[in-house]
Amino acid sequence: QVQVVESGGGLVQPGGSLRLSCAASGSIFSIYNMGWYRQAPGKQRALVAGITSGSSTNYVDSVKGRFTISRDNAKNTVYLQMNSLKPEDTAVYYCNADIRGPLGRANYWGQGTQVTVSS
């Protein structure tokens, strides 16, 4: 069984920084694309940043230059470094991973971690 667990959310003032982590565990053969999504109240879940198995990255325009996604393949972990945070970054952040295990390839979501940017 595969699990994906996020950590690192919290309350931060505008202009501050947070680092989110997401670790995949269980019976894992390979991890392909990984990504961070966010969902603000009343809005749909949307991609924030993605990273391929080869560490190619992509970002939504609103976070370019402020957020950095990275991964540690040895630890089956993806990170999101968030700098210069703004109130509009407030949302529940979800990790997503495309994983191959003994039963085949599937897409997994974490439970979400709250990020609140407020003074």
LOMI-379093 format. One line per 5 residues: number of its first residue (from 1); their letters; for each residue x, y, z of N, C-alpha, C. Coordinates in steps of 0.2 Angstrom, whole numbers, plus 5000, padded with zeros to 4 digits. Layout:
NUM> a> X/Y/Z/X/Y/Z/X/Y/Z; ...
This chain:
1> qvqvv> 5004/4994/5000/5000/5000/5000/5004/5006/5000; 5003/5011/4996/5006/5017/4995/5003/5023/4999; 5007/5027/5003/5004/5033/5006/5009/5039/5004; 5005/5045/5004/5008/5051/5002/5006/5056/5008; 5011/5058/5011/5010/5062/5017/5014/5069/5017
6> esggg> 5010/5075/5018/5013/5081/5018/5014/5084/5025; 5019/5088/5025/5020/5092/5031/5023/5099/5030; 5023/5103/5035/5027/5109/5034/5022/5115/5034; 5016/5115/5034/5011/5120/5033/5011/5124/5040; 5007/5130/5039/5007/5134/5045/5005/5141/5044
11> lvqpg> 5005/5145/5049/5004/5152/5049/5010/5156/5048; 5010/5161/5043/5016/5165/5042/5014/5172/5040; 5018/5177/5041/5016/5184/5040/5018/5185/5032; 5015/5190/5029/5016/5191/5022/5024/5193/5022; 5027/5190/5016/5034/5191/5015/5038/5186/5018
16> gslrl> 5035/5181/5022/5039/5176/5025/5040/5170/5021; 5042/5165/5024/5044/5158/5020/5041/5152/5024; 5040/5147/5020/5038/5141/5022/5041/5135/5018; 5043/5130/5020/5045/5124/5016/5040/5118/5017; 5037/5116/5012/5033/5110/5013/5037/5104/5010
21> scaas> 5035/5098/5014/5038/5092/5012/5032/5087/5010; 5034/5082/5006/5029/5077/5005/5033/5070/5003; 5032/5065/5008/5035/5059/5007/5030/5054/5005; 5033/5050/5000/5029/5044/4998/5032/5038/5001; 5028/5033/5004/5030/5027/5007/5026/5021/5005
26> gsifs> 5029/5015/5006/5025/5009/5005/5029/5005/4999; 5025/5001/4996/5028/4997/4991/5028/5001/4984; 5034/5004/4983/5035/5009/4978/5041/5006/4973; 5039/5005/4967/5044/5003/4962/5047/5009/4959; 5043/5014/4956/5045/5020/4953/5041/5026/4955
31> iynmg> 5043/5032/4955/5039/5038/4955/5041/5042/4949; 5036/5044/4946/5036/5048/4940/5035/5056/4942; 5030/5059/4939/5029/5066/4940/5027/5067/4947; 5029/5072/4950/5026/5074/4957/5024/5081/4957; 5020/5083/4961/5018/5090/4960/5014/5093/4967
36> wyrqa> 5014/5099/4967/5010/5103/4972/5004/5106/4969; 4998/5105/4972/4992/5109/4971/4990/5113/4977; 4985/5117/4975/4982/5121/4981/4975/5122/4980; 4971/5123/4985/4964/5124/4985/4962/5129/4990; 4960/5135/4988/4958/5141/4992/4950/5140/4993
41> pgkqr> 4948/5143/4998/4940/5142/5000/4936/5145/4994; 4932/5141/4991/4927/5143/4986/4931/5142/4979; 4937/5140/4979/4940/5139/4972/4942/5132/4971; 4943/5130/4964/4945/5123/4963/4952/5122/4964; 4954/5116/4965/4961/5114/4966/4965/5115/4960
46> alvag> 4971/5118/4960/4975/5120/4954/4982/5118/4955; 4985/5117/4950/4992/5115/4950/4996/5122/4952; 5001/5121/4957/5006/5126/4959/5013/5125/4955; 5015/5119/4956/5022/5117/4953/5022/5110/4952; 5026/5108/4947/5027/5101/4945/5034/5099/4944
51> itsgs> 5036/5093/4945/5043/5091/4944/5043/5084/4941; 5047/5083/4935/5047/5076/4932/5052/5072/4936; 5052/5066/4934/5057/5061/4937/5064/5063/4935; 5065/5067/4930/5072/5070/4928/5073/5077/4931; 5068/5079/4935/5069/5086/4939/5068/5092/4934
56> stnyv> 5064/5091/4929/5062/5097/4925/5056/5099/4929; 5055/5106/4929/5050/5109/4933/5046/5114/4929; 5040/5115/4932/5035/5120/4929/5031/5123/4935; 5029/5129/4934/5026/5133/4939/5020/5137/4936; 5015/5138/4940/5010/5143/4938/5013/5150/4939
61> dsvkg> 5011/5154/4934/5014/5161/4934/5014/5165/4940; 5009/5164/4944/5008/5168/4950/5014/5166/4956; 5017/5161/4955/5022/5159/4960/5029/5159/4957; 5030/5160/4951/5037/5160/4948/5041/5165/4951; 5047/5163/4952/5052/5168/4956/5051/5168/4963
66> rftis> 5046/5165/4966/5045/5165/4973/5045/5158/4976; 5043/5153/4972/5042/5146/4975/5047/5142/4971; 5050/5137/4974/5054/5132/4971/5052/5125/4973; 5051/5121/4968/5050/5114/4969/5056/5110/4968; 5057/5104/4972/5063/5100/4971/5061/5093/4974
71> rdnak> 5065/5088/4972/5064/5082/4974/5070/5078/4976; 5070/5073/4981/5075/5069/4983/5073/5062/4981; 5075/5059/4976/5073/5053/4974/5075/5047/4978; 5080/5048/4982/5082/5043/4987/5078/5042/4993; 5074/5048/4994/5070/5048/5000/5062/5048/4998
76> ntvyl> 5061/5047/4991/5054/5048/4988/5050/5054/4991; 5054/5059/4991/5051/5065/4994/5051/5071/4989; 5046/5075/4989/5046/5082/4985/5045/5087/4990; 5048/5093/4988/5048/5099/4993/5045/5105/4989; 5043/5110/4993/5041/5116/4990/5043/5121/4994
81> qmnsl> 5048/5125/4992/5051/5131/4996/5047/5137/4994; 5043/5140/4998/5039/5146/4997/5042/5152/5000; 5044/5157/4996/5047/5163/4999/5042/5169/4997; 5043/5174/5000/5039/5181/4998/5032/5179/4998; 5030/5176/5003/5023/5173/5003/5018/5179/5004
86> kpedt> 5012/5179/5000/5007/5184/5000/5001/5181/5003; 4996/5185/5005/4990/5183/5008/4986/5178/5002; 4987/5180/4996/4983/5176/4991/4986/5169/4990; 4992/5167/4993/4994/5161/4993/4991/5156/4999; 4987/5159/5003/4983/5155/5008/4979/5150/5005
91> avyyc> 4980/5144/5007/4976/5138/5004/4978/5132/5007; 4974/5127/5006/4976/5120/5008/4981/5117/5002; 4987/5115/5004/4992/5113/4999/4992/5105/4999; 4991/5102/4993/4991/5095/4992/4997/5093/4988; 4999/5087/4990/5005/5084/4986/5001/5079/4981
96> nadir> 5004/5078/4975/5002/5073/4971/5008/5069/4968; 5007/5063/4967/5013/5059/4965/5010/5053/4960; 5014/5052/4955/5012/5047/4950/5017/5041/4951; 5014/5035/4954/5018/5030/4957/5017/5023/4954; 5022/5020/4953/5021/5013/4951/5023/5008/4956
101> gplgr> 5018/5004/4958/5019/4999/4963/5018/4992/4961; 5017/4987/4965/5016/4980/4963/5010/4979/4960; 5005/4983/4961/4998/4983/4957/4997/4987/4951; 5003/4990/4949/5003/4995/4943/5004/5002/4945; 5002/5006/4940/5004/5013/4941/4997/5017/4943
106> anywg> 4998/5022/4947/4992/5025/4949/4994/5032/4952; 4989/5037/4953/4990/5043/4955/4988/5044/4962; 4992/5047/4966/4991/5047/4974/4991/5054/4976; 4986/5056/4981/4986/5062/4984/4987/5062/4991; 4990/5067/4994/4991/5068/5001/4985/5070/5004
111> qgtqv> 4985/5071/5011/4979/5073/5014/4978/5081/5014; 4983/5084/5013/4983/5092/5012/4986/5095/5019; 4989/5101/5018/4992/5104/5023/4990/5112/5023; 4988/5115/5028/4985/5122/5028/4991/5127/5028; 4991/5131/5023/4996/5137/5023/4991/5143/5024
116> tvss> 4993/5147/5029/4989/5153/5030/4994/5159/5030; 4993/5164/5026/4998/5170/5026/4994/5176/5028; 4995/5178/5034/4991/5184/5037/4996/5187/5042; 4994/5194/5043/4998/5198/5048/4993/5198/5054
